[in-house]
Each structure stands twice: as structure tokens, then as C-alpha cells.
């Protein structure tokens, strides 16, 4: 009996050790999963291979100067319109082949700091509208805390009307992009794309969200509950930041239900508004949008005199506006975006091929910016968290 008892005790000890080892494995796995699912902390790029890939952009910013923060894009013909499923049944514009003329577009959304300079020179009538933060007693203090705070200079300006946005761009020697230009820039050369990046997911392989929006788990899962400093997420392969999410962006066009209403032209089409149509197109989705709503083909609109904490600005410019500034050489517009492969997507794990069987380089993995460089995050002042407005 004694021998049998000892044998059982030994077996129990072995089982206990096995259980402990199993529990330890589960804890480690859960920790790894939590690290993957947690919001990206916008740290340094970890891979030297990724750093190398980041330096091989086919579209470059303009030379240093007043237009050094823009990306230059040549004329091109592409298919405008939603290619994803339409779960809300609200996207009825269809699809159409569109030609855009060469233009420049901002790499970043317009910031509070940039817009404050405009207000300082042109007058408080252009300041963000208090009503965008709601009708409560705290609306004015919320607006001032967001727009005038020194710690939020690098956050996107919001709460401005379409006329305000247009006036800012013109004051800065630029203009609002047309809807056709905006989608062309957002697609980064990918016909049929859903997002500015490759694929159908809003996160990368490590579980890090690629834009500031409102996933089903809650807005803060992206790292921010409201707006994020511009450039906090990876740029598109054409070097454009936050064109999906963060803040939606006014464009030049008056809203029409379908692309059939676009004028027939060999140059960039634009739908001009009049007194009978005061709606203006808004693109890109915001911090409060769903994953579907930040897609490159999704349209929305707002009244031109409406201000919202979800809508901001990105400016564009014609080549003549840039070249006449003296900051760009005669060959600046020779830069051509990377062409999209005409071949159908290859099955996972197989190498894509281009013309004559030559391999087509895969897209680079999205690169998160270094916060110590331009566009990095600014720390809010103590006790003034960047929170959504209280309506």
C-alpha cells in the first residue's frame, strides 16, 4: 500500500507540474495576444528592411519651400467609385472612368497651428465655429481648449465650414481638391482598392490599426478617442497621411447623387454649386466613422455652412501655382506614381508577375512614423485630455 501511495503521490506531482506549465503557456500567449491587439504606440520602426522600403517612394514631395509639404501627381485616367460592398445601401453614385490633370496635394491635413496663423491674419470670423462642439455651456471652452491650446498645434483643425476651408487654401496659395482628385490621390494607383493601403483589413499583420477611426471595439482602440496628431499613422505608398480617417475633408465639388452628373471633359471634372445646391462633398471619414466609411470610394456630404468636429481640410494646387512660386524646377512633374499591376491578384503565397514574367515587387508593409520626426505626436497639457466634444 505504501508503495502504491508513493506512486500516486508522484503521479499527482507530475500532473500538477504539467498543469502549471500549461497555465504558464496560456498566460504567455494571452500576453502576446494583448500586445498584438493593443493600440499601436507610434514608436520607432523596428525593421531595417522596413526602413529601407520606406525610402523607396515613387512619389516625392516638392522641393523645400512653401510647397515642400505636398505630393505631386501627374495626369491620369482611373475608375472613380465604390468597389466594396455597400452594407448601408447609401452609396449610389456608381462608377465611371475619370481623367484628372496633373496636380499637387497636401501630405498632411491642415493643422490648428497653420489655421491659427490664417485666423490671426484674416480675422476671427474664420475661427472654428463654437456650435460644432454642441449647444451646451461648455461648447466654447471645448473649442478654445482644442483649437488654441499650445499642445494641440499639430492636431487637425476642425469646426470650419466649406467657405472657411476654401478661404484658407486660397490664402495659402492653394485650393480645395476636386472630388476626382481626392479619390485619385487616396487610391494611390490601385483600381478597385478599398483603402489607401493594400487589402481589406483596417489593421496590419501585427494588429495595429492603420487609421484613426471608430472600430466596433470602441474609438480608443485605435489609440485615440478623438482626433490624432497629423501623421500619427503610416502614409500611403504615395506619401499621403491620414487620407482615411482622423478627420473627413471638404472638397470643391457640390454634391450630386451619381457620377453621371459629372461634366464630360478631358480635364479634371468638377461639379460647381449654385444657390439651389448648397451641399458639398466630404471625403475620407473621421475619428467617429466606421471601417466602411473610411474607404476611398465612400462619399458623404454636408451643408456648405455647416461646421463639424469631424470635418477638416486638405489643400491641393495646380502645377502653375507651385511652379510660379519658384520652389519647383522644370522637371518636377516628371515623377510618375507606381502603376498598378494589370494582372489579377495572385493566390496567397505565390509571387506576382509583371510584364514578360518579371516579378512585380509587393507593396511595402505600412510604416508607422517616428514621433520624434515631423508629424509626430504632441503631449496634451496636463488635465486637458483630447476627448470628443460633449454634445
NORFEN-V138202 format. One record per residue. N is the residue number from 1. RES is the residue in one small letter. PHI is phi in whole degrees, 0 to 359 (999 if undefined). D_LAST is the distance of its C-alpha to the last C-alpha in Angstrom with 1 decimal. Layout:
<<N & RES & PHI & D_LAST> <N & RES & PHI & D_LAST>>
This chain:
<<1 & x & 999 & 76.3> <2 & x & 299 & 75.5> <3 & x & 298 & 75.3> <4 & x & 295 & 73.1> <5 & x & 298 & 70.8> <6 & x & 297 & 70.5> <7 & x & 296 & 69.8> <8 & x & 294 & 66.9> <9 & x & 299 & 65.5> <10 & x & 298 & 65.7> <11 & x & 296 & 63.9> <12 & x & 296 & 61.2> <13 & x & 298 & 60.7> <14 & x & 296 & 60.5> <15 & x & 296 & 57.9> <16 & x & 298 & 55.9> <17 & x & 297 & 56.0> <18 & x & 296 & 54.9> <19 & x & 297 & 52.0> <20 & x & 300 & 50.9> <21 & x & 297 & 51.2> <22 & x & 296 & 49.2> <23 & x & 298 & 46.4> <24 & x & 299 & 46.4> <25 & x & 299 & 46.2> <26 & x & 297 & 43.2> <27 & x & 299 & 41.4> <28 & x & 297 & 42.2> <29 & x & 296 & 41.0> <30 & x & 296 & 37.7> <31 & x & 298 & 37.3> <32 & x & 294 & 38.0> <33 & x & 296 & 35.6> <34 & x & 297 & 32.8> <35 & x & 295 & 33.6> <36 & x & 289 & 33.5> <37 & x & 278 & 30.2> <38 & x & 292 & 28.4> <39 & x & 303 & 26.1> <40 & x & 294 & 28.4> <41 & x & 268 & 28.8> <42 & x & 57 & 29.7> <43 & x & 267 & 33.1> <44 & x & 288 & 36.4> <45 & x & 294 & 38.1> <46 & x & 269 & 40.6> <47 & x & 254 & 43.1> <48 & x & 294 & 45.6> <49 & x & 295 & 45.9> <50 & x & 294 & 42.2> <51 & x & 299 & 42.6> <52 & x & 294 & 45.5> <53 & x & 297 & 43.7> <54 & x & 296 & 40.8> <55 & x & 277 & 43.4> <56 & x & 256 & 44.8> <57 & x & 288 & 42.1> <58 & x & 272 & 43.6> <59 & x & 239 & 41.2> <60 & x & 247 & 41.2> <61 & x & 296 & 39.1> <62 & x & 296 & 40.8> <63 & x & 303 & 43.1> <64 & x & 305 & 41.6> <65 & x & 145 & 40.5> <66 & x & 299 & 37.8> <67 & x & 248 & 37.4> <68 & x & 289 & 38.0> <69 & x & 256 & 34.5> <70 & x & 243 & 34.9> <71 & x & 248 & 36.6> <72 & x & 261 & 39.3> <73 & x & 232 & 39.7> <74 & x & 276 & 42.8> <75 & x & 294 & 43.1> <76 & x & 196 & 42.9> <77 & x & 247 & 42.8> <78 & x & 211 & 40.4> <79 & x & 262 & 38.8> <80 & x & 268 & 35.3> <81 & x & 131 & 33.2> <82 & x & 293 & 31.7> <83 & x & 245 & 34.3> <84 & x & 276 & 32.2> <85 & x & 294 & 31.8> <86 & x & 245 & 29.1> <87 & x & 295 & 27.5> <88 & x & 266 & 25.1> <89 & x & 63 & 27.8> <90 & x & 252 & 25.7> <91 & x & 257 & 27.7> <92 & x & 248 & 30.7> <93 & x & 289 & 31.6> <94 & x & 82 & 34.7> <95 & x & 227 & 36.6> <96 & x & 201 & 38.8> <97 & x & 281 & 41.1> <98 & x & 232 & 39.8> <99 & x & 250 & 41.5> <100 & x & 245 & 39.7> <101 & x & 278 & 41.5> <102 & x & 302 & 41.5> <103 & x & 201 & 38.5> <104 & x & 246 & 36.6> <105 & x & 218 & 33.0> <106 & x & 299 & 30.9> <107 & x & 289 & 31.2> <108 & x & 236 & 27.7> <109 & x & 291 & 24.4> <110 & x & 295 & 24.2> <111 & x & 264 & 23.0> <112 & x & 303 & 21.3> <113 & x & 299 & 24.8> <114 & x & 295 & 26.3> <115 & x & 288 & 23.8> <116 & x & 299 & 24.1> <117 & x & 297 & 27.8> <118 & x & 298 & 27.2> <119 & x & 297 & 25.1> <120 & x & 299 & 27.7> <121 & x & 274 & 30.5> <122 & x & 257 & 29.0> <123 & x & 119 & 26.8> <124 & x & 293 & 23.3> <125 & x & 296 & 22.8> <126 & x & 263 & 22.0> <127 & x & 298 & 19.4> <128 & x & 308 & 16.0> <129 & x & 280 & 13.9> <130 & x & 301 & 11.4> <131 & x & 297 & 9.5> <132 & x & 295 & 8.9> <133 & x & 267 & 6.5> <134 & x & 110 & 4.6> <135 & x & 252 & 6.8> <136 & x & 286 & 6.8> <137 & x & 295 & 10.0> <138 & x & 271 & 9.2> <139 & x & 302 & 8.0> <140 & x & 296 & 11.8> <141 & x & 293 & 12.8> <142 & x & 295 & 10.6> <143 & x & 299 & 12.1> <144 & x & 296 & 15.5> <145 & x & 296 & 15.4> <146 & x & 278 & 15.0> <147 & x & 281 & 17.2> <148 & x & 266 & 19.8> <149 & x & 296 & 20.3> <150 & x & 294 & 23.9> <151 & x & 278 & 23.1> <152 & x & 241 & 20.8> <153 & x & 299 & 23.3> <154 & x & 263 & 24.0> <155 & x & 269 & 20.5> <156 & x & 291 & 19.7> <157 & x & 291 & 18.4> <158 & x & 222 & 15.2> <159 & x & 78 & 13.5> <160 & x & 243 & 16.9> <161 & x & 277 & 18.4> <162 & x & 297 & 21.5> <163 & x & 296 & 23.7> <164 & x & 298 & 22.4> <165 & x & 298 & 23.2> <166 & x & 296 & 26.5> <167 & x & 296 & 27.4> <168 & x & 298 & 26.8> <169 & x & 299 & 29.0> <170 & x & 293 & 31.7> <171 & x & 299 & 31.7> <172 & x & 269 & 32.2> <173 & x & 76 & 35.1> <174 & x & 228 & 33.4> <175 & x & 204 & 31.5> <176 & x & 287 & 28.8> <177 & x & 288 & 30.3> <178 & x & 284 & 31.2> <179 & x & 298 & 29.8> <180 & x & 295 & 33.3> <181 & x & 295 & 33.5> <182 & x & 301 & 30.1> <183 & x & 291 & 31.1> <184 & x & 300 & 34.6> <185 & x & 294 & 33.4> <186 & x & 293 & 30.9> <187 & x & 288 & 33.8> <188 & x & 54 & 36.1> <189 & x & 85 & 39.1> <190 & x & 252 & 38.4> <191 & x & 291 & 39.1> <192 & x & 85 & 37.3> <193 & x & 290 & 34.9> <194 & x & 263 & 31.6> <195 & x & 233 & 30.1> <196 & x & 294 & 31.3> <197 & x & 256 & 33.2> <198 & x & 282 & 36.0> <199 & x & 99 & 35.5> <200 & x & 248 & 33.0> <201 & x & 263 & 31.2> <202 & x & 269 & 28.0> <203 & x & 228 & 29.8> <204 & x & 272 & 33.2> <205 & x & 295 & 36.2> <206 & x & 265 & 35.1> <207 & x & 85 & 31.7> <208 & x & 271 & 29.7> <209 & x & 295 & 26.9> <210 & x & 263 & 27.7> <211 & x & 203 & 24.2> <212 & x & 266 & 20.7> <213 & x & 215 & 18.9> <214 & x & 243 & 17.6> <215 & x & 294 & 20.8> <216 & x & 298 & 21.1> <217 & x & 284 & 21.6> <218 & x & 122 & 18.2> <219 & x & 302 & 16.7> <220 & x & 294 & 18.4> <221 & x & 295 & 21.7> <222 & x & 279 & 22.0> <223 & x & 109 & 22.0> <224 & x & 220 & 18.5> <225 & x & 267 & 15.0> <226 & x & 225 & 13.6> <227 & x & 289 & 16.1> <228 & x & 243 & 19.7> <229 & x & 306 & 22.4> <230 & x & 300 & 24.2> <231 & x & 80 & 27.3> <232 & x & 282 & 26.2> <233 & x & 240 & 27.5> <234 & x & 299 & 30.9> <235 & x & 283 & 31.7> <236 & x & 290 & 33.2> <237 & x & 291 & 37.0> <238 & x & 262 & 36.8> <239 & x & 83 & 35.0> <240 & x & 256 & 31.5> <241 & x & 263 & 28.5> <242 & x & 58 & 25.0> <243 & x & 282 & 25.9> <244 & x & 245 & 24.3> <245 & x & 79 & 20.8> <246 & x & 70 & 19.0> <247 & x & 227 & 17.7> <248 & x & 291 & 18.8> <249 & x & 228 & 21.2> <250 & x & 296 & 22.2> <251 & x & 237 & 25.8> <252 & x & 292 & 28.3> <253 & x & 289 & 28.8> <254 & x & 287 & 27.8> <255 & x & 280 & 26.8> <256 & x & 230 & 29.6> <257 & x & 296 & 29.7> <258 & x & 227 & 32.7> <259 & x & 287 & 34.6> <260 & x & 296 & 37.6> <261 & x & 278 & 36.1> <262 & x & 295 & 36.5> <263 & x & 294 & 39.5> <264 & x & 278 & 42.7> <265 & x & 204 & 43.6> <266 & x & 272 & 45.3> <267 & x & 249 & 42.6> <268 & x & 300 & 38.9> <269 & x & 283 & 37.4> <270 & x & 212 & 34.5> <271 & x & 263 & 33.0> <272 & x & 275 & 32.6> <273 & x & 273 & 30.2> <274 & x & 216 & 31.3> <275 & x & 296 & 30.2> <276 & x & 271 & 30.2> <277 & x & 224 & 27.9> <278 & x & 258 & 24.8> <279 & x & 273 & 23.2> <280 & x & 235 & 23.5> <281 & x & 290 & 23.8> <282 & x & 236 & 21.4> <283 & x & 231 & 23.0> <284 & x & 101 & 22.7> <285 & x & 73 & 19.5> <286 & x & 223 & 16.9> <287 & x & 300 & 15.7> <288 & x & 259 & 13.7> <289 & x & 270 & 16.8> <290 & x & 282 & 19.6> <291 & x & 299 & 23.1> <292 & x & 293 & 24.3> <293 & x & 288 & 21.7> <294 & x & 266 & 22.9> <295 & x & 293 & 26.4> <296 & x & 292 & 28.4> <297 & x & 260 & 29.2> <298 & x & 272 & 25.8> <299 & x & 252 & 24.6> <300 & x & 210 & 21.4> <301 & x & 211 & 20.7> <302 & x & 213 & 18.2> <303 & x & 295 & 19.2> <304 & x & 299 & 20.9> <305 & x & 262 & 18.9> <306 & x & 270 & 15.5> <307 & x & 242 & 13.6> <308 & x & 217 & 11.4> <309 & x & 285 & 10.7> <310 & x & 258 & 12.9> <311 & x & 239 & 15.8> <312 & x & 227 & 18.5> <313 & x & 224 & 22.3> <314 & x & 222 & 25.7> <315 & x & 262 & 28.7> <316 & x & 231 & 32.2> <317 & x & 203 & 35.5> <318 & x & 280 & 38.9> <319 & x & 306 & 42.0> <320 & x & 294 & 43.4> <321 & x & 295 & 40.4> <322 & x & 282 & 40.9> <323 & x & 293 & 44.7> <324 & x & 288 & 45.1> <325 & x & 284 & 43.3> <326 & x & 83 & 46.3> <327 & x & 262 & 44.4> <328 & x & 231 & 45.5> <329 & x & 283 & 49.1> <330 & x & 294 & 50.7> <331 & x & 261 & 50.4> <332 & x & 297 & 46.7> <333 & x & 274 & 45.8> <334 & x & 284 & 48.4> <335 & x & 289 & 45.9> <336 & x & 243 & 45.3> <337 & x & 297 & 42.5> <338 & x & 297 & 43.9> <339 & x & 288 & 45.0> <340 & x & 282 & 43.7> <341 & x & 297 & 46.6> <342 & x & 279 & 47.9> <343 & x & 283 & 49.1> <344 & x & 294 & 47.2> <345 & x & 304 & 45.4> <346 & x & 281 & 48.0> <347 & x & 303 & 47.9> <348 & x & 304 & 46.4> <349 & x & 96 & 48.9> <350 & x & 259 & 51.0> <351 & x & 280 & 51.3> <352 & x & 286 & 50.1> <353 & x & 233 & 52.8> <354 & x & 260 & 52.7> <355 & x & 295 & 55.5> <356 & x & 56 & 59.0> <357 & x & 77 & 57.8> <358 & x & 283 & 56.3> <359 & x & 299 & 53.4> <360 & x & 264 & 49.9> <361 & x & 303 & 48.0> <362 & x & 290 & 45.0> <363 & x & 296 & 41.5> <364 & x & 290 & 40.8> <365 & x & 294 & 38.5> <366 & x & 306 & 35.1> <367 & x & 251 & 35.3> <368 & x & 279 & 32.5> <369 & x & 287 & 32.7> <370 & x & 277 & 34.0> <371 & x & 296 & 31.3> <372 & x & 280 & 34.1> <373 & x & 262 & 34.6> <374 & x & 300 & 32.7> <375 & x & 80 & 29.2> <376 & x & 287 & 29.1> <377 & x & 286 & 26.2> <378 & x & 250 & 25.5> <379 & x & 279 & 24.7> <380 & x & 295 & 21.6> <381 & x & 295 & 22.5> <382 & x & 300 & 23.0> <383 & x & 80 & 20.0> <384 & x & 230 & 17.5> <385 & x & 299 & 16.6> <386 & x & 277 & 15.0> <387 & x & 245 & 11.8> <388 & x & 298 & 8.9> <389 & x & 296 & 6.0> <390 & x & 272 & 3.8> <391 & x & 281 & 0.0>>
